[in-house]
C-alpha cells in the first residue's frame, strides 16, 4: 500500500467508530449491518449477541468484509477502506475485559463515566467479541474528484 493510502486507512481507523460488517448467510447470500467498532490488537473488533443470526453465519463461514467510511467523521465522505478478512468469535473473559472498555470509549468519547458504565453493562457472557483479521485492504479516496466536480 502506498504511503498516502496507509495514511488514509490509519485516519479512518482512528477517527471513525462505525463500519459495515458483511457476512455470508446459510443460503449463500450476503448480509450486512452497520455496527460500531474499535481496533484491538491490530484487528477490527466489534460485538454481537450470542444468539444473533450473524454469529451463527460467521461460525459457519468466517470470511467477512468490513467497510469503514469517512462519512460523518473528520476524514470526510468519499473516502473509505474495504477490508476482507477472517472473523474469529471470542467469548472468553480476558478478551471481553480488553474489548469492552476500548469499545465503550470509542462509542462514547465525550463521557468517561458513561463509557465506564457502558463497558460494565455490556461485559456479559452473551455479548461476544468479533475479531476480524484483515487479509486485504482496499482503500478508496474520491475526495479530489468530488472537490473538482463541485468547482464545475
Secondary structure, 3 states (H helix, E strand, C coil): CCHHHHHHHHHHHHHCCEEEEEEECCCCCEEEEEEECEEECCEEEEEEECCCHHHHHHHHCCEEEEEEECCCCCCCCCEEEEEEEEEEEECCHHHHHHHHHHHHHHHCCCCHHHHHHHHHHHCCCCEEEEEEEEEEEEEEECHHHHHHHHCC
